[in-house]
Amino acid sequence: MRDAPAPQSQTAPAEKSRIRLYVTLAGLYLAQGIPTYLIAAALPPVLREQGVSRTAIGLFSLLMLPLVVKFAWAPFVDRIRLLPIGHRRGWIVPMQLVCSAALFAMAFIQPADVVSLFLMCMVISIAMSTQDIATDGYATQKLTEADRGIGNACQGGAVAFGVVIGGSLSLFLFEKWGWQPTLLFVAALSLIPLAMTVMMDEDSGPSQTSERSAAPRPSLRAFFRRPEAVQILIVALVFRASEGLVKAMEGSYLVDIKLPLSWIGYLSGASAATAGLLGSVVAVGLMRWQGTRTALITLGGLRTICFLMFALHALGLSDSLYTVIGAAGFQTLIRYMEIVVLYSLFMSVASKDQPGTDFTILACAQLVVYLAGSSASGMLADKLGYDALFTLSTALSGLAVLLTATLLRRKPAPPMFEEVRP
């Protein structure tokens, strides 16, 4: 006999709580997305227009470093309650205030003062990386297995809006308003999503000493003691290894095959933002249909086909521009869907004792291999040509899918020793 459905009086508050959580997460991820994409997408062309050298602009890529190594201080964010306003909220609020203050300070620095600008941007990057640890920890704690897909879709959608606001809108405002008014506006705009912290469901009183003392101390070592976490870490290191090779050279290839710059701008701008919003929604449906692990394999297979389209065109086996344009647009859609699925997988193995640490380690791992591929792509294209680069990427993507499928079907080995609790 089936259980009787819960009365509407019971389900309504639960549904409101879930919606409140989704809205909160979307606001928190948007808060960090606006300044992040201002630095990553809008600042380089603005600095170039102001006469800053390409060498100096290239060094701004080092601002990605905190995003890669933030796992090193993630245990401290999990371990320490910074302010008596809630554990995660106590990190998110001050980090966002630091970020807004740094943007405000940038408005009074001349674009030619590259060193000062770099230092302010590094402050923003560190603050946003730390906020991301706290936000990811909060999301991992609060999202149930059934809610992870929608929760991570909210994150993907917020990232897409971050690209539009921090990147596209900021560039438009830089052209219309100039340097100082634009930065002052973005500094104020970045504070608005802080209103979402009021909706966070956290105890704002002192830390529960008895519960905290009974739980293991958050650490990197605790992550590696858990076989299921290490298994997914290998997936994170393998699955996106080929992706940076193609994405980093996509724009250059489109230029070299004489695609108009306006088309390229559409593919990397409005089209990418649309793909981000659409992909986040479609990923939820795919996960509900196939499950998280099977959905990841499906997306890996579709990604491999996109890479193959690039390879066939570069090899001269397909001469249609629409083949490459379609592959580029579909690849962007798949990339956003991958993030939703991967992050849901990461959350499924993150410990409730150190959710920010575990999730951050896995997120950093997939980012490291993506950036490694991006860094090597130009050299490989120069040495081997686009045809060899895209063929290699296709083969690596296919192998990654096979290895990921094998890993996800294998039960993790039991731990070699029991974790000792303090």
Residue pairs with C-beta under 8 A, 6 or more apart in sequence:
5 11
17 201
18 147
20 199
20 201
21 142
21 143
21 147
21 151
21 201
22 147
22 150
22 151
22 154
23 154
23 196
23 199
24 196
24 197
24 199
24 200
25 135
25 138
25 139
25 151
25 154
25 155
25 158
26 154
26 155
26 157
26 158
26 196
27 158
27 193
27 195
27 196
27 199
28 92
28 131
28 135
28 138
28 158
28 193
28 196
28 197
29 135
29 154
29 155
29 158
29 159
29 162
30 158
30 161
30 162
30 165
30 193
31 92
31 96
31 131
31 190
31 193
31 194
31 196
32 96
32 99
32 128
32 131
32 132
32 135
32 162
33 158
33 159
33 161
33 162
33 163
33 165
33 166
34 162
34 165
34 166
34 186
34 189
34 190
34 193
35 99
35 103
35 124
35 128
35 166
35 186
35 190
36 124
36 125
36 128
36 162
36 166
37 162
37 163
37 165
37 166
37 167
37 170
38 103
38 166
38 167
38 170
38 186
39 60
39 63
39 121
39 124
39 125
39 166
40 63
40 64
40 166
40 167
41 163
41 166
41 167
41 168
41 170
41 171
42 166
42 167
42 170
42 171
42 174
43 60
43 121
44 57
44 60
45 171
46 111
46 171
46 174
46 179
47 56
47 57
47 60
47 111
47 114
47 117
48 54
48 57
50 111
50 112
51 112
52 111
52 112
52 114
56 114
59 118
60 118
60 121
63 118
63 121
63 122
63 125
64 125
64 371
65 125
66 122
66 125
66 126
66 128
66 129
67 125
67 129
67 132
67 364
67 367
68 364
68 367
68 368
68 371
69 364
70 129
70 130
70 132
70 133
70 360
70 364
71 220
71 357
71 360
71 361
71 364
72 220
73 130
73 133
74 133
74 218
74 354
74 356
74 357
74 360
74 361
75 218
75 219
75 220
75 354
75 357
77 91
77 130
77 133
77 134
77 137
77 356
77 357
78 133
78 137
78 218
78 354
78 355
78 356
78 357
79 217
79 218
79 354
81 87
81 90
81 207
82 90
82 91
82 94
83 89
83 90
83 93
83 94
84 90
84 204
84 205
84 206
85 93
85 204
86 200
86 202
86 203
86 204
87 202
87 203
87 207
88 134
88 135
88 137
88 138
88 200
88 202
88 356
89 197
89 200
89 202
89 204
91 130
91 131
91 133
91 134
92 131
92 134
92 135
92 138
92 197
92 200
93 194
93 197
95 127
95 128
95 130
95 131
95 134
96 127
96 131
96 190
96 191
96 193
96 194
97 191
97 194
98 123
98 124
98 127
99 123
99 124
99 127
99 128
99 131
99 190
100 187
100 188
100 190
100 191
101 187
102 120
102 121
102 123
102 124
102 127
103 120
103 124
103 183
103 186
103 187
103 190
104 183
104 184
104 187
105 120
106 117
106 120
106 121
106 183
107 179
107 180
107 181
107 183
107 184
107 187
108 180
109 116
109 117
109 120
111 117
111 179
132 360
133 356
133 357
133 360
134 356
136 355
136 356
136 359
136 360
136 363
137 355
137 356
137 357
137 359
138 200
138 202
138 355
139 151
139 152
139 155
139 347
139 359
140 347
140 350
140 355
140 356
140 358
140 359
141 352
141 355
142 201
143 151
143 152
143 347
145 348
148 292
148 343
148 344
148 347
148 348
149 283
149 284
149 287
149 288
149 292
149 340
149 344
150 284
152 280
152 283
152 339
152 340
152 341
152 343
152 344
152 347
153 280
153 281
153 283
153 284
153 340
154 280
155 280
155 339
155 340
155 343
156 276
156 277
156 279
156 280
156 283
156 336
156 339
156 340
157 276
157 277
157 280
157 281
159 276
159 336
159 339
160 272
160 273
160 274
160 275
160 276
160 277
160 280
160 336
161 273
161 277
163 272
163 273
163 276
164 273
165 189
166 186
167 269
168 269
168 270
168 273
170 182
170 186
173 181
173 182
173 185
173 186
174 182
177 185
213 422
214 421
215 353
215 421
216 222
216 353
216 354
216 419
216 421
216 422
217 422
218 353
218 354
218 356
218 357
219 354
219 357
220 357
220 361
222 351
222 353
222 354
222 357
222 419
223 229
223 230
223 351
223 354
223 357
223 358
223 361
224 230
225 415
225 417
225 419
226 349
226 351
226 415
227 412
227 413
227 414
227 415
228 349
228 412
229 349
229 350
229 351
229 358
229 361
229 362
230 412
231 349
231 407
231 410
231 412
232 345
232 346
232 349
232 362
233 361
233 362
233 365
234 407
235 345
235 404
235 407
235 408
236 342
236 346
236 362
236 363
236 365
236 366
236 369
237 365
237 366
237 368
237 369
238 369
238 400
238 403
238 404
238 407
239 296
239 300
239 338
239 342
239 366
239 400
239 401
239 404
240 338
240 366
240 369
240 370
240 373
240 400
241 369
241 370
241 372
241 373
241 396
241 400
242 307
242 373
242 392
242 393
242 394
242 396
242 397
242 400
243 303
243 335
243 370
243 373
243 397
244 369
244 370
244 371
244 372
244 373
244 374
244 375
244 376
244 377
245 373
245 374
245 376
245 377
245 380
245 389
245 392
245 393
245 396
246 306
246 307
246 310
246 331
246 377
246 389
246 390
246 393
247 331
247 335
247 370
247 374
248 373
248 374
248 375
248 377
248 378
249 377
249 378
249 381
249 386
249 389
250 310
250 328
250 331
251 264
251 268
252 378
252 381
253 310
253 314
253 324
253 386
254 263
254 264
254 267
254 324
254 328
255 261
255 264
256 386
257 313
257 321
257 324
259 321
259 324
259 325
263 325
267 325
267 328
267 329
267 332
271 329
271 332
272 332
275 329
275 332
275 333
275 336
276 332
276 336
278 333
278 336
279 332
279 333
279 334
279 335
279 336
279 337
279 340
280 336
280 337
280 340
282 333
282 337
283 295
283 336
283 337
283 340
283 341
284 340
286 295
286 298
286 299
286 337
286 341
287 295
287 340
287 341
287 344
289 295
290 298
292 341
292 344
292 345
292 348
293 345
293 408
295 341
296 338
296 341
296 342
296 345
296 404
296 408
297 401
297 404
297 405
297 408
299 334
299 337
299 338
299 341
300 338
300 397
300 400
300 401
300 404
301 401
302 330
302 334
303 331
303 334
303 335
303 338
303 397
304 394
304 397
304 398
304 401
306 327
306 328
306 330
306 331
306 334
307 327
307 331
307 390
307 393
307 394
307 397
308 394
309 318
309 323
309 324
309 326
309 327
310 324
310 327
310 386
310 390
310 393
310 394
311 387
311 390
311 391
311 393
311 394
312 318
312 323
313 319
313 320
313 323
313 324
314 385
314 386
314 387
314 389
314 390
314 391
315 387
315 391
316 387
342 366
343 359
343 363
346 358
346 359
346 362
346 363
347 355
347 359
349 358
349 362
350 358
350 359
350 362
351 358
377 389
380 388
380 389
380 392
381 389
384 392
